Amino acid sequence: MFVRKPAEFGEIYSAYAAGCLDPAFQLLVETQAALRPEVRQAVAQAETISGIFLESETPADMSDTALDELLLRIDALETAETETPAHAARQAGGVLDEVLQLPQPLRDRVLEASLESKWKKLAPGVSRLSLPTESATDVELYRIEPGRTVPLHSHRGAEFTLVVSGGFDDGIAHFDAGALSVRGPNDTHQPTADPDGPCFALTVRDAGLEFKGVFGLVQKMLGR
């Protein structure tokens, strides 16, 4: 199946606004919101509703030093956010110019990941970069060159794919920037990037891919 309408993700946006969404999906929501005005609106509405409920809660007692401790933590986070991406930018390699065009906060996450790991080639014209998060799910950014195709595959679990730039057609539907594809164990597809430019796609999966054909044989030989 595939989903394009923000209204269909009301529960996800509500969980994001409440601060209890899985970190991988937080990144997905924030990136999509940066790309689509209607998603920003849906998230803002969810945050408004959460704020109303929050105001009705009984305030918790805080220590006299709580505010000072919070400000120190914010300063530490801001320092890390300004230093790490700048250093990572010098290490990002050939796709740096394209990475710098990615929306926040994905851009900084990709630059940071470039320090820890490299882009790995999946197939001709298809590369992927693992993005570490505090989540049990797999989070990867794919770069697909114009007209290139991800090998035919199915899924061992649920997969959410957000097109960050460019677009692709997987034989079932076409997805452009900001569109979200949702696939499951019963889905088999083969995304092909649009011919007018590279496609960047952010994926969140709770299980691995099951490749078909030659790639499937190689996968079985490697025991993956």
KOLSEDO-539474 format. One record per residue: residue in one letter; residue number from 1; chain; x negated, y, z of N, C-alpha, C in turn. Coordinates in steps of 0.1 Angstrom, whole numbers. Example, Ala and Ser with C-alpha at 12.3 -4.5 7.8 and 13.67 -1.06 7.14 Angstrom:
BEGIN
<atom 'A',1,'A',<-132,-57,78>,<-123,-45,78>,<-132,-33,78>>
<atom 'S',2,'A',<-128,-22,71>,<-137,-11,71>,<-129,0,79>>
This chain:
BEGIN
<atom 'M',1,'A',<-8,-12,0>,<0,0,0>,<-9,12,0>>
<atom 'F',2,'A',<-3,24,-3>,<-10,36,-2>,<-2,47,4>>
<atom 'V',3,'A',<-8,57,10>,<-1,67,17>,<-7,81,13>>
<atom 'R',4,'A',<2,90,10>,<-3,103,6>,<3,114,15>>
<atom 'K',5,'A',<15,112,21>,<22,122,28>,<18,123,42>>
<atom 'P',6,'A',<14,135,47>,<10,137,61>,<21,133,71>>
<atom 'A',7,'A',<34,134,67>,<45,131,76>,<44,116,80>>
<atom 'E',8,'A',<39,108,72>,<38,94,75>,<27,90,85>>
<atom 'F',9,'A',<19,100,89>,<9,98,99>,<11,106,111>>
<atom 'G',10,'A',<24,108,114>,<28,116,126>,<22,111,139>>
<atom 'E',11,'A',<22,98,141>,<17,92,153>,<2,94,154>>
<atom 'I',12,'A',<-5,93,143>,<-20,96,143>,<-23,110,147>>
<atom 'Y',13,'A',<-16,120,141>,<-18,134,144>,<-14,137,158>>
<atom 'S',14,'A',<-4,131,163>,<0,133,177>,<-11,128,187>>
<atom 'A',15,'A',<-17,116,184>,<-27,110,192>,<-40,119,191>>
<atom 'Y',16,'A',<-42,125,179>,<-54,134,178>,<-52,147,186>>
<atom 'A',17,'A',<-40,152,186>,<-37,164,193>,<-38,162,208>>
<atom 'A',18,'A',<-34,149,212>,<-35,146,227>,<-49,142,231>>
<atom 'G',19,'A',<-58,141,222>,<-72,138,225>,<-74,123,228>>
<atom 'C',20,'A',<-66,114,224>,<-67,100,227>,<-69,92,214>>
<atom 'L',21,'A',<-72,98,203>,<-74,91,190>,<-88,85,190>>
<atom 'D',22,'A',<-89,73,184>,<-102,67,182>,<-112,76,174>>
<atom 'P',23,'A',<-124,77,178>,<-134,87,172>,<-135,86,157>>
<atom 'A',24,'A',<-134,73,152>,<-135,72,137>,<-123,79,130>>
<atom 'F',25,'A',<-111,77,136>,<-99,83,130>,<-99,98,133>>
<atom 'Q',26,'A',<-106,103,144>,<-107,117,146>,<-115,123,134>>
<atom 'L',27,'A',<-126,117,130>,<-133,122,119>,<-125,122,106>>
<atom 'L',28,'A',<-117,112,105>,<-109,110,93>,<-98,122,92>>
<atom 'V',29,'A',<-92,124,104>,<-82,135,104>,<-88,149,102>>
<atom 'E',30,'A',<-99,151,109>,<-105,164,108>,<-110,167,93>>
<atom 'T',31,'A',<-115,157,87>,<-120,158,73>,<-108,161,64>>
<atom 'Q',32,'A',<-97,153,65>,<-86,155,57>,<-79,168,59>>
<atom 'A',33,'A',<-79,173,72>,<-73,186,75>,<-81,197,68>>
<atom 'A',34,'A',<-94,195,67>,<-103,205,60>,<-100,206,45>>
<atom 'L',35,'A',<-94,195,40>,<-92,194,25>,<-78,198,21>>
<atom 'R',36,'A',<-68,195,30>,<-54,197,27>,<-47,206,36>>
<atom 'P',37,'A',<-41,217,31>,<-34,227,40>,<-22,220,47>>
<atom 'E',38,'A',<-15,211,40>,<-3,205,47>,<-7,196,58>>
<atom 'V',39,'A',<-19,190,58>,<-24,182,69>,<-28,191,81>>
<atom 'R',40,'A',<-34,203,78>,<-37,212,88>,<-25,217,95>>
<atom 'Q',41,'A',<-14,219,88>,<-1,223,93>,<5,212,102>>
<atom 'A',42,'A',<4,199,97>,<9,188,105>,<2,186,118>>
<atom 'V',43,'A',<-12,188,118>,<-20,187,130>,<-17,198,139>>
<atom 'A',44,'A',<-15,211,134>,<-12,222,142>,<1,220,149>>
<atom 'Q',45,'A',<11,215,142>,<24,212,148>,<23,202,160>>
<atom 'A',46,'A',<15,192,157>,<13,182,168>,<6,188,180>>
<atom 'E',47,'A',<-4,197,177>,<-11,203,189>,<-1,212,196>>
<atom 'T',48,'A',<8,219,189>,<17,227,196>,<26,219,205>>
<atom 'I',49,'A',<31,208,200>,<40,199,208>,<32,194,220>>
<atom 'S',50,'A',<20,190,218>,<12,185,229>,<9,196,240>>
<atom 'G',51,'A',<7,208,235>,<5,219,244>,<18,222,253>>
<atom 'I',52,'A',<29,220,247>,<42,222,255>,<43,212,266>>
<atom 'F',53,'A',<40,199,263>,<40,189,273>,<29,191,283>>
<atom 'L',54,'A',<17,196,279>,<7,199,288>,<10,209,299>>
<atom 'E',55,'A',<17,220,294>,<21,231,303>,<31,226,314>>
<atom 'S',56,'A',<38,215,311>,<48,210,320>,<42,201,331>>
<atom 'E',57,'A',<29,198,329>,<22,189,338>,<18,197,351>>
<atom 'T',58,'A',<17,190,362>,<12,196,374>,<-3,198,374>>
<atom 'P',59,'A',<-7,210,376>,<-22,212,375>,<-30,204,385>>
<atom 'A',60,'A',<-42,200,381>,<-50,192,390>,<-60,201,397>>
<atom 'D',61,'A',<-63,197,409>,<-73,205,417>,<-87,204,411>>
<atom 'M',62,'A',<-94,215,410>,<-108,214,405>,<-117,220,415>>
<atom 'S',63,'A',<-130,215,414>,<-140,220,424>,<-144,235,420>>
<atom 'D',64,'A',<-151,242,429>,<-155,255,426>,<-165,256,415>>
<atom 'T',65,'A',<-173,246,413>,<-183,246,403>,<-179,240,390>>
<atom 'A',66,'A',<-166,236,388>,<-162,229,376>,<-164,237,364>>
<atom 'L',67,'A',<-160,250,364>,<-162,259,353>,<-176,260,348>>
<atom 'D',68,'A',<-185,262,358>,<-199,264,355>,<-205,251,348>>
<atom 'E',69,'A',<-201,239,353>,<-205,227,347>,<-200,225,333>>
<atom 'L',70,'A',<-188,229,331>,<-182,228,318>,<-189,237,308>>
<atom 'L',71,'A',<-192,249,312>,<-199,258,303>,<-213,253,299>>
<atom 'L',72,'A',<-220,247,309>,<-233,241,307>,<-233,230,296>>
<atom 'R',73,'A',<-222,222,297>,<-220,211,288>,<-217,216,274>>
<atom 'I',74,'A',<-209,226,273>,<-206,232,260>,<-219,238,254>>
<atom 'D',75,'A',<-227,245,262>,<-240,250,256>,<-249,239,251>>
<atom 'A',76,'A',<-249,228,258>,<-258,217,254>,<-253,211,241>>
<atom 'L',77,'A',<-240,210,239>,<-234,205,226>,<-237,214,215>>
<atom 'E',78,'A',<-235,227,217>,<-238,237,207>,<-252,237,202>>
<atom 'T',79,'A',<-261,235,212>,<-276,235,208>,<-279,222,200>>
<atom 'A',80,'A',<-273,211,203>,<-275,199,195>,<-269,200,181>>
<atom 'E',81,'A',<-257,206,180>,<-251,208,167>,<-258,217,158>>
<atom 'T',82,'A',<-265,227,163>,<-272,236,155>,<-286,231,151>>
<atom 'E',83,'A',<-292,223,159>,<-306,218,156>,<-306,206,147>>
<atom 'T',84,'A',<-298,196,151>,<-299,183,144>,<-296,184,129>>
<atom 'P',85,'A',<-284,190,125>,<-281,191,111>,<-292,198,103>>
<atom 'A',86,'A',<-298,208,108>,<-308,216,101>,<-320,207,99>>
<atom 'H',87,'A',<-324,199,109>,<-336,190,107>,<-332,179,97>>
<atom 'A',88,'A',<-320,174,98>,<-315,163,90>,<-314,167,75>>
<atom 'A',89,'A',<-311,180,73>,<-310,185,59>,<-323,183,51>>
<atom 'R',90,'A',<-334,184,58>,<-347,183,52>,<-350,168,48>>
<atom 'Q',91,'A',<-342,159,54>,<-345,145,53>,<-334,138,44>>
<atom 'A',92,'A',<-324,145,39>,<-313,139,33>,<-316,133,19>>
<atom 'G',93,'A',<-326,138,12>,<-330,132,-1>,<-323,138,-13>>
<atom 'G',94,'A',<-321,130,-23>,<-316,135,-36>,<-302,140,-36>>
<atom 'V',95,'A',<-294,135,-27>,<-280,139,-27>,<-277,151,-18>>
<atom 'L',96,'A',<-288,158,-13>,<-286,169,-3>,<-276,179,-8>>
<atom 'D',97,'A',<-278,184,-21>,<-269,195,-26>,<-255,191,-25>>
<atom 'E',98,'A',<-252,178,-29>,<-238,173,-28>,<-233,172,-14>>
<atom 'V',99,'A',<-242,167,-5>,<-238,166,9>,<-235,179,15>>
<atom 'L',100,'A',<-242,189,12>,<-240,203,17>,<-226,208,13>>
<atom 'Q',101,'A',<-220,203,3>,<-207,207,-2>,<-195,200,5>>
<atom 'L',102,'A',<-199,190,13>,<-189,182,20>,<-183,191,31>>
<atom 'P',103,'A',<-170,189,35>,<-163,197,45>,<-168,193,59>>
<atom 'Q',104,'A',<-167,203,68>,<-170,200,82>,<-159,192,88>>
<atom 'P',105,'A',<-161,184,98>,<-173,180,104>,<-181,169,97>>
<atom 'L',106,'A',<-176,164,86>,<-182,153,79>,<-196,156,75>>
<atom 'R',107,'A',<-198,168,71>,<-212,172,65>,<-222,170,76>>
<atom 'D',108,'A',<-220,175,88>,<-230,174,99>,<-232,159,102>>
<atom 'R',109,'A',<-221,152,102>,<-222,137,106>,<-231,130,96>>
<atom 'V',110,'A',<-229,133,83>,<-237,127,72>,<-252,131,73>>
<atom 'L',111,'A',<-254,143,76>,<-268,148,77>,<-275,141,89>>
<atom 'E',112,'A',<-268,140,100>,<-273,133,112>,<-276,118,109>>
<atom 'A',113,'A',<-267,112,102>,<-268,97,99>,<-280,95,90>>
<atom 'S',114,'A',<-283,105,81>,<-294,104,72>,<-308,103,79>>
<atom 'L',115,'A',<-308,107,92>,<-320,106,100>,<-322,92,105>>
<atom 'E',116,'A',<-311,85,107>,<-312,71,113>,<-311,60,103>>
<atom 'S',117,'A',<-305,63,91>,<-304,52,81>,<-305,58,67>>
<atom 'K',118,'A',<-306,50,57>,<-306,55,44>,<-294,51,36>>
<atom 'W',119,'A',<-291,58,25>,<-281,53,16>,<-285,40,10>>
<atom 'K',120,'A',<-275,30,11>,<-278,17,6>,<-270,14,-7>>
<atom 'K',121,'A',<-277,9,-17>,<-270,6,-30>,<-261,-6,-29>>
<atom 'L',122,'A',<-249,-5,-32>,<-239,-16,-32>,<-238,-22,-46>>
<atom 'A',123,'A',<-238,-14,-56>,<-237,-19,-70>,<-243,-7,-79>>
<atom 'P',124,'A',<-245,-9,-92>,<-249,1,-100>,<-241,14,-99>>
<atom 'G',125,'A',<-247,25,-95>,<-239,37,-94>,<-231,38,-81>>
<atom 'V',126,'A',<-232,29,-72>,<-224,29,-60>,<-233,28,-48>>
<atom 'S',127,'A',<-233,38,-39>,<-241,38,-27>,<-232,40,-15>>
<atom 'R',128,'A',<-237,36,-3>,<-229,39,9>,<-238,41,21>>
<atom 'L',129,'A',<-233,50,30>,<-241,54,42>,<-232,51,54>>
<atom 'S',130,'A',<-238,44,63>,<-231,41,76>,<-231,53,85>>
<atom 'L',131,'A',<-220,56,91>,<-219,68,99>,<-216,63,114>>
<atom 'P',132,'A',<-226,64,123>,<-223,59,136>,<-213,68,143>>
<atom 'T',133,'A',<-204,62,150>,<-194,68,159>,<-192,60,171>>
<atom 'E',134,'A',<-185,66,181>,<-182,59,193>,<-170,51,191>>
<atom 'S',135,'A',<-170,42,181>,<-158,34,177>,<-162,20,174>>
<atom 'A',136,'A',<-153,11,176>,<-156,-3,172>,<-154,-6,157>>
<atom 'T',137,'A',<-148,4,150>,<-146,3,136>,<-158,6,128>>
<atom 'D',138,'A',<-158,2,115>,<-169,5,106>,<-166,18,99>>
<atom 'V',139,'A',<-175,27,99>,<-172,40,92>,<-184,42,82>>
<atom 'E',140,'A',<-180,44,70>,<-190,46,59>,<-186,57,49>>
<atom 'L',141,'A',<-196,63,43>,<-193,73,33>,<-198,67,20>>
<atom 'Y',142,'A',<-190,66,10>,<-193,60,-3>,<-196,72,-13>>
<atom 'R',143,'A',<-206,70,-21>,<-208,79,-33>,<-208,70,-45>>
<atom 'I',144,'A',<-198,74,-54>,<-196,66,-66>,<-199,75,-78>>
<atom 'E',145,'A',<-208,72,-86>,<-211,80,-98>,<-200,80,-108>>
<atom 'P',146,'A',<-199,91,-116>,<-188,92,-126>,<-186,79,-134>>
<atom 'G',147,'A',<-174,74,-134>,<-171,62,-142>,<-176,49,-137>>
<atom 'R',148,'A',<-183,49,-126>,<-188,37,-120>,<-177,30,-111>>
<atom 'T',149,'A',<-179,17,-108>,<-169,9,-102>,<-174,2,-90>>
<atom 'V',150,'A',<-166,2,-79>,<-169,-6,-67>,<-165,-20,-71>>
<atom 'P',151,'A',<-173,-30,-67>,<-170,-44,-71>,<-156,-48,-65>>
<atom 'L',152,'A',<-150,-57,-73>,<-136,-62,-69>,<-137,-68,-56>>
<atom 'H',153,'A',<-127,-65,-47>,<-128,-70,-33>,<-114,-70,-27>>
<atom 'S',154,'A',<-112,-78,-17>,<-101,-77,-8>,<-106,-73,6>>
<atom 'H',155,'A',<-97,-74,16>,<-101,-69,29>,<-98,-79,40>>
<atom 'R',156,'A',<-107,-80,50>,<-104,-89,61>,<-96,-82,72>>
<atom 'G',157,'A',<-93,-70,70>,<-85,-62,80>,<-79,-50,73>>
<atom 'A',158,'A',<-77,-40,81>,<-72,-27,76>,<-83,-18,71>>
<atom 'E',159,'A',<-81,-11,60>,<-91,-1,55>,<-84,12,52>>
<atom 'F',160,'A',<-89,23,57>,<-84,36,54>,<-95,43,46>>
<atom 'T',161,'A',<-92,48,34>,<-101,54,25>,<-97,68,22>>
<atom 'L',162,'A',<-104,78,26>,<-101,92,23>,<-110,97,12>>
<atom 'V',163,'A',<-104,102,1>,<-112,108,-10>,<-117,122,-5>>
<atom 'V',164,'A',<-130,124,-4>,<-135,137,1>,<-137,146,-11>>
<atom 'S',165,'A',<-142,141,-22>,<-144,149,-34>,<-143,140,-46>>
<atom 'G',166,'A',<-140,146,-57>,<-138,138,-69>,<-125,130,-68>>
<atom 'G',167,'A',<-125,118,-74>,<-113,110,-73>,<-116,96,-78>>
<atom 'F',168,'A',<-107,86,-76>,<-109,73,-81>,<-95,67,-84>>
<atom 'D',169,'A',<-95,57,-93>,<-84,48,-96>,<-87,34,-93>>
<atom 'D',170,'A',<-79,27,-84>,<-83,14,-80>,<-74,3,-87>>
<atom 'G',171,'A',<-67,7,-98>,<-59,-2,-105>,<-45,-3,-100>>
<atom 'I',172,'A',<-43,3,-88>,<-29,3,-82>,<-24,18,-82>>
<atom 'A',173,'A',<-33,27,-79>,<-29,41,-79>,<-41,50,-80>>
<atom 'H',174,'A',<-39,63,-83>,<-50,72,-85>,<-50,81,-72>>
<atom 'F',175,'A',<-62,84,-67>,<-64,92,-55>,<-74,103,-58>>
<atom 'D',176,'A',<-69,116,-55>,<-78,127,-57>,<-82,132,-43>>
<atom 'A',177,'A',<-90,143,-43>,<-95,149,-30>,<-84,151,-20>>
<atom 'G',178,'A',<-86,146,-8>,<-76,148,3>,<-66,136,4>>
<atom 'A',179,'A',<-66,128,-7>,<-56,117,-6>,<-62,105,2>>
<atom 'L',180,'A',<-53,98,8>,<-57,87,17>,<-51,74,12>>
<atom 'S',181,'A',<-60,64,10>,<-56,51,5>,<-56,41,17>>
<atom 'V',182,'A',<-46,33,19>,<-45,24,30>,<-44,10,24>>
<atom 'R',183,'A',<-53,1,27>,<-53,-13,22>,<-54,-23,33>>
<atom 'G',184,'A',<-49,-35,31>,<-49,-45,41>,<-54,-59,35>>
<atom 'P',185,'A',<-53,-69,43>,<-57,-83,38>,<-50,-88,26>>
<atom 'N',186,'A',<-38,-83,23>,<-31,-87,11>,<-34,-79,-2>>
<atom 'D',187,'A',<-43,-70,0>,<-47,-61,-12>,<-60,-64,-18>>
<atom 'T',188,'A',<-61,-65,-31>,<-73,-67,-38>,<-74,-56,-49>>
<atom 'H',189,'A',<-85,-49,-49>,<-86,-37,-58>,<-101,-35,-62>>
<atom 'Q',190,'A',<-102,-25,-71>,<-115,-22,-77>,<-116,-8,-80>>
<atom 'P',191,'A',<-119,1,-71>,<-120,15,-73>,<-130,20,-84>>
<atom 'T',192,'A',<-125,28,-93>,<-134,33,-103>,<-134,49,-102>>
<atom 'A',193,'A',<-145,55,-101>,<-146,70,-100>,<-141,76,-113>>
<atom 'D',194,'A',<-135,88,-111>,<-131,96,-123>,<-144,100,-131>>
<atom 'P',195,'A',<-142,102,-144>,<-154,104,-153>,<-160,118,-152>>
<atom 'D',196,'A',<-153,128,-145>,<-158,142,-145>,<-167,145,-134>>
<atom 'G',197,'A',<-171,136,-125>,<-180,139,-114>,<-181,128,-104>>
<atom 'P',198,'A',<-191,128,-95>,<-192,118,-85>,<-180,119,-75>>
<atom 'C',199,'A',<-177,107,-70>,<-166,106,-60>,<-173,103,-46>>
<atom 'F',200,'A',<-169,111,-36>,<-173,108,-22>,<-160,103,-15>>
<atom 'A',201,'A',<-161,92,-8>,<-150,86,-1>,<-154,81,13>>
<atom 'L',202,'A',<-146,85,23>,<-149,82,36>,<-140,70,40>>
<atom 'T',203,'A',<-146,59,45>,<-138,47,48>,<-139,44,63>>
<atom 'V',204,'A',<-128,39,68>,<-127,34,82>,<-121,20,81>>
<atom 'R',205,'A',<-128,10,86>,<-124,-4,85>,<-125,-11,99>>
<atom 'D',206,'A',<-115,-20,102>,<-117,-27,114>,<-122,-41,111>>
<atom 'A',207,'A',<-125,-44,99>,<-132,-57,95>,<-138,-55,81>>
<atom 'G',208,'A',<-146,-65,77>,<-154,-63,65>,<-147,-65,52>>
<atom 'L',209,'A',<-154,-64,41>,<-148,-66,27>,<-151,-81,23>>
<atom 'E',210,'A',<-142,-85,14>,<-143,-99,9>,<-145,-97,-6>>
<atom 'F',211,'A',<-157,-98,-11>,<-160,-95,-25>,<-156,-107,-34>>
<atom 'K',212,'A',<-153,-104,-47>,<-149,-115,-56>,<-160,-116,-67>>
<atom 'G',213,'A',<-159,-127,-75>,<-168,-129,-86>,<-182,-131,-81>>
<atom 'V',214,'A',<-192,-126,-89>,<-206,-127,-86>,<-210,-121,-73>>
<atom 'F',215,'A',<-204,-110,-70>,<-207,-103,-57>,<-202,-112,-45>>
<atom 'G',216,'A',<-191,-119,-48>,<-186,-128,-37>,<-195,-140,-35>>
<atom 'L',217,'A',<-201,-145,-46>,<-210,-156,-44>,<-223,-152,-36>>
<atom 'V',218,'A',<-228,-140,-40>,<-239,-135,-33>,<-236,-133,-18>>
<atom 'Q',219,'A',<-224,-127,-15>,<-220,-125,-2>,<-220,-138,6>>
<atom 'K',220,'A',<-215,-149,0>,<-214,-162,7>,<-228,-168,9>>
<atom 'M',221,'A',<-237,-166,-1>,<-250,-171,1>,<-258,-164,12>>
<atom 'L',222,'A',<-254,-151,14>,<-261,-143,25>,<-254,-145,38>>
<atom 'G',223,'A',<-242,-152,38>,<-235,-155,50>,<-228,-143,56>>
<atom 'R',224,'A',<-224,-133,48>,<-218,-121,53>,<-203,-121,51>>
